[in-house]
Amino acid sequence: MIQASLKTPRAIRLLRQLIDSGELDRETLARELVTEPRRIEAYAGGTREMPLDRQLCLALLVIERVPALARQGHALRGQVIAAIAFASHDIITDAAPRTFARGR
């Protein structure tokens, strides 16, 4: 089992958990994430950064097919969506209505 620290990105920790659990083999993961098995190895080994689009695919795959890891999949999906929104500068601020008018 590969040890993961808190500094290890969430996607890589989830990928390693998925591999270690034996739920999906590397070839299946590669096919589902639309990449080559050697890239899966590079992502899991930390020698290559996993792009956001592949992280989103990983999150959705885990949510759909691995109930034991679905919670981590949802957390990763939320993180990736936030990162994509930040990168595109489309941060949604609809949490509170804008009321800056002062009463006299």
N, C-alpha and C positions, 0 to 999 in steps of 0.2 A: 504494500500500500504506500502511495506517495503522500508524504506529509505536506499539509498546506498551512501556510501562515496567514495571519490577517492581512498581510500586504499582498497576498496573491489575489488577483482579480476574481470577482464573484463568478464570472463565466468559466474561468479555468478551474476553480474549486468545484463547480458543478460538473464540468466535463470529467474531471478526475473521479468524482463520486460515481458518476454514471459508468465509467469504465470499470472502476473497482467493484461495483455492484454486480457486474456481469449482465445487466439488463439488456444492453445492446453492445455488439462487438464493434471494433474499430471500422470495419468495412461498412457496416450498416450505418454507423454514425457518419462516415464520410459521404455515403450516398444521400442520407437525409439532410446533411448540411451542405450538400452540393459542392464538395471539395474532394481532394485526394486523401487516402489514408495517411500518407506521409505528413500532410498538413495537420491532421488530427494529432499525430505524434508530436509535431512541433508545437502546437497549441498546448497540449497537455504537459509537455516538457518545459514550457516557458521560453522556448527559443524563438517563438514567433507570436506576435500580438494577434489576437482574434479580432477581426473587423466587426463593427457593430451589427452589420446585416447578418453575419454568421452567428453572433451572440443571440440575436432575436430568433433566428431559426432554432438554435439550441433551446432557448427558453420555451418556445412553442412546442417543440418536440417533447420535451420533458413534461410539460403540462398535459399534453394529450396522451402520452404513452407510458409514463412512469409515475403512478399515483404516489409512491413513497417519496418522491422528490418534487412533487408538484408545488409545494410551498416555496422551495428555492427557485423553481422555474418562474413562478409569479413575481418573486422579488427581482430576479434578473430581468424579466420583461419590463417591469416598472423602471428599473435603472436604465435600461437601454432606451426606452421611450424618452426618458428625461434627458439622456445624453444627446439623442437625435434632436430633440426640441431645442436644447441649448446650442447645439452646433448650428442649427438653422435659424436661431434667434427668434423662434416662434413660441416664446414662453407665454403660457396662458395665465392671465391674471384675473380670471373671473370669479375668484373665491369671494371677494367682497365688492359690493357696489361702490362706485366712485361717487362719494358725496363730500365735496369740498366747499360747498356753499355755506356761508356763515349767516346765521339769523341776526337781524337787527332789532 
